[in-house]
Amino acid sequence: MLIRKPQPSPKRSSTPAAPEDLQKVAVRSQQAAKPESPAAVNRRLLRAYLYDQIDPLKAAAMSRDKLLAQIETQIRRICDEKRLQMSRNEEEQVAAELLDEMLGIGPIQPLLADDTVNDILVNGAGQVFVERFGKLELTQVTFLDEEHVFNTAQRIAATVGRRIDEATPMVDARLTDGSRVNIITFPLAIDGTTISIRKFMRRNLTLESLAMRQSMSMDMVEVLDRAMRAKQNIIVSGGTGAGKTTLLNALSQKIDNADRIITIEDAAELQLQQVHVVRLETRPMSAEGTGRIDQRDLVKNALRMRPDRIILGEVRGGESFDMLQAMNTGHDGSLCTVHANTPRDAVMRMENMVMMAGMQLPLEAIRRQIASAINLIVQIERQRDGMRRVVSITEVCGMENDVIQTQELFGFKVRSVDGNGKLIGDYVASGQRPYFYTTHAHLFGGL
């Protein structure tokens, strides 16, 4: 049976609560102070009664189906004993929610299983937004109160050995399916614990499938395919949520199985299909303030691991200098992403990030490093109609008069907007021939 043996209730301490504890309780109870519907009251009571009686050790040993059957049985019994007015559908809904809390991540578990959802954004107990097809929409999903959200956040952080509390109110983590999670809580999040989930893409999109979705043209696919075969160093540039990691995954599918690939990420998201892949992940500072391993440390270590290609999930600091060094010293075909609005901005950001590494190099030397290391910049953008499109493929052509020279190979030109707000446009080739077509002509049959 699922029921635990009754335990004697512990004596309450007479020690008064500290002022900060009272403040914390007040903040977390803020949502509960709002008037609740009868269904929400029943849901809260059932949850309390069931958690008070359930034996977690026995529940952990049960299969999902058997545990669900036991929960439904206990809910019917509690409804009969406490005279709670609930329909059969409501009982089944509460049972499914409690099962998701025990085995998943609570009320938002069904959203994780929904393939049309890309992002899940929890703004405290009363608001859960999702992104579908590039547009944000408010769902009917809610938590019971702030304490419910915070407990869910703690369980998410605990699964990857991290903690979330007032001492460490921010954490980056990932779920068991690879989805990326950011959590921020009191006292930094004023209106309640906020959970942001970027879902793991279950399907492996190829460049060709992106072209079928009109995210790029087939001519662009051919250029990127040849660039990967020629082991060109590529930077994927774009804003938050533009699809940089998805495009990076699609590009990585063009890597030869004979290559040894090392990936470096803050939260492992890449889905490489090759045989020889080594995945590295950063480690945050411990509660004692020690043990932090950042991307720069991992890039330096990766250079000693005999990589053929290095894939850096996102460049955001001093690791850019080490990445450029790697690209310039025999690790051709490496990939990384960077936050920037245009290819020219991406180059400028790389310059700034190299300066962040603390290397006292003149600007000209930094630019020469960038011009020598980077071959292509692929700009992807989530546009106002929600579509994610590759809006530019730009080739880096070297230096001239202390300026990094680039040439755009392809661009997306908007012509009009239809009645549904969708952008109508064309992927336009500039007519410029990529420089690597000449230097690596032997790979393409002399074309």
Secondary structure as the mmCIF struct_conf table of DSSP 4:
data_model
#
loop_
_struct_conf.conf_type_id
_struct_conf.id
_struct_conf.beg_label_comp_id
_struct_conf.beg_label_asym_id
_struct_conf.beg_label_seq_id
_struct_conf.end_label_comp_id
_struct_conf.end_label_asym_id
_struct_conf.end_label_seq_id
STRN STRN1 ILE A 3 ILE A 3
HELX_LH_PP_P HELX_LH_PP_P1 ARG A 4 PRO A 6
HELX_LH_PP_P HELX_LH_PP_P2 PRO A 8 SER A 13
BEND BEND1 THR A 15 THR A 15
HELX_LH_PP_P HELX_LH_PP_P3 PRO A 16 ALA A 18
HELX_RH_AL_P HELX_RH_AL_P1 PRO A 19 ARG A 28
TURN_TY1_P TURN_TY1_P1 SER A 29 GLN A 30
HELX_RH_3T_P HELX_RH_3T_P1 GLN A 31 ALA A 33
BEND BEND2 LYS A 34 LYS A 34
HELX_RH_AL_P HELX_RH_AL_P2 PRO A 38 GLN A 53
STRN STRN2 ILE A 54 ILE A 54
HELX_RH_AL_P HELX_RH_AL_P3 PRO A 56 ALA A 60
TURN_TY1_P TURN_TY1_P2 ALA A 61 ALA A 61
BEND BEND3 MET A 62 MET A 62
HELX_RH_AL_P HELX_RH_AL_P4 ARG A 64 LYS A 82
TURN_TY1_P TURN_TY1_P3 ARG A 83 ARG A 83
HELX_RH_AL_P HELX_RH_AL_P5 ARG A 88 LEU A 103
BEND BEND4 GLY A 104 ILE A 105
HELX_RH_3T_P HELX_RH_3T_P2 GLY A 106 ILE A 108
HELX_RH_AL_P HELX_RH_AL_P6 GLN A 109 ALA A 113
TURN_TY1_P TURN_TY1_P4 ASP A 115 THR A 116
STRN STRN3 VAL A 117 ASN A 123
BEND BEND5 GLY A 124 GLY A 126
STRN STRN4 VAL A 128 ARG A 132
TURN_TY1_P TURN_TY1_P5 PHE A 133 GLY A 134
STRN STRN5 LYS A 135 LEU A 138
BEND BEND6 GLN A 140 GLN A 140
BEND BEND7 LEU A 144 ASP A 145
HELX_RH_AL_P HELX_RH_AL_P7 GLU A 146 ALA A 158
TURN_TY1_P TURN_TY1_P6 THR A 159 GLY A 161
BEND BEND8 ASP A 165 THR A 168
STRN STRN6 MET A 170 ARG A 174
TURN_TY1_P TURN_TY1_P7 THR A 176 ASP A 177
STRN STRN7 ARG A 180 ILE A 184
TURN_TY1_P TURN_TY1_P8 PHE A 186 LEU A 188
BEND BEND9 ALA A 189 ALA A 189
TURN_TY1_P TURN_TY1_P9 ILE A 190 ASP A 191
BEND BEND10 GLY A 192 GLY A 192
STRN STRN8 THR A 194 ARG A 198
BEND BEND11 ARG A 203 ARG A 203
HELX_RH_AL_P HELX_RH_AL_P8 LEU A 207 MET A 212
TURN_TY1_P TURN_TY1_P10 ARG A 213 GLN A 214
BEND BEND12 SER A 215 MET A 216
HELX_RH_AL_P HELX_RH_AL_P9 MET A 218 ARG A 229
TURN_TY1_P TURN_TY1_P11 ALA A 230 LYS A 231
STRN STRN9 ILE A 234 GLY A 238
TURN_TY1_P TURN_TY1_P12 THR A 240 GLY A 241
BEND BEND13 ALA A 242 GLY A 243
HELX_RH_AL_P HELX_RH_AL_P10 LYS A 244 SER A 252
TURN_TY1_P TURN_TY1_P13 GLN A 253 LYS A 254
BEND BEND14 ILE A 255 ILE A 255
TURN_TY1_P TURN_TY1_P14 ASN A 257 ALA A 258
BEND BEND15 ASP A 259 ASP A 259
STRN STRN10 ILE A 261 GLU A 265
BEND BEND16 ASP A 266 ALA A 267
BEND BEND17 GLN A 274 HIS A 276
STRN STRN11 VAL A 277 GLU A 281
STRN STRN12 ARG A 283 ARG A 283
TURN_TY1_P TURN_TY1_P15 ALA A 287 GLU A 288
BEND BEND18 GLY A 289 GLY A 289
STRN STRN13 ILE A 293 ILE A 293
HELX_RH_AL_P HELX_RH_AL_P11 GLN A 295 ALA A 302
TURN_TY1_P TURN_TY1_P16 LEU A 303 ARG A 304
BEND BEND19 MET A 305 MET A 305
BEND BEND20 ASP A 308 ASP A 308
STRN STRN14 ARG A 309 LEU A 312
BEND BEND21 GLY A 313 GLY A 313
BEND BEND22 GLY A 317 GLY A 317
TURN_TY1_P TURN_TY1_P17 GLY A 318 GLY A 318
HELX_RH_AL_P HELX_RH_AL_P12 GLU A 319 MET A 327
TURN_TY1_P TURN_TY1_P18 ASN A 328 GLY A 330
TURN_TY1_P TURN_TY1_P19 ASP A 332 GLY A 333
STRN STRN15 LEU A 335 HIS A 339
BEND BEND23 ASN A 341 THR A 342
HELX_RH_AL_P HELX_RH_AL_P13 PRO A 343 MET A 356
TURN_TY1_P TURN_TY1_P20 ALA A 357 GLY A 358
HELX_RH_AL_P HELX_RH_AL_P14 LEU A 363 ALA A 373
STRN STRN16 LEU A 376 ARG A 382
TURN_TY1_P TURN_TY1_P21 ARG A 384 ASP A 385
BEND BEND24 GLY A 386 GLY A 386
STRN STRN17 ARG A 388 GLU A 400
TURN_TY1_P TURN_TY1_P22 ASN A 401 ASP A 402
STRN STRN18 VAL A 403 VAL A 417
TURN_TY1_P TURN_TY1_P23 GLY A 419 ASN A 420
BEND BEND25 GLY A 421 GLY A 421
STRN STRN19 LEU A 423 ALA A 429
HELX_LH_PP_P HELX_LH_PP_P4 GLN A 432 PRO A 434
HELX_RH_AL_P HELX_RH_AL_P15 TYR A 435 THR A 439
TURN_TY1_P TURN_TY1_P24 HIS A 440 HIS A 440
HELX_RH_3T_P HELX_RH_3T_P3 ALA A 441 PHE A 444
TURN_TY1_P TURN_TY1_P25 GLY A 445 GLY A 446
#
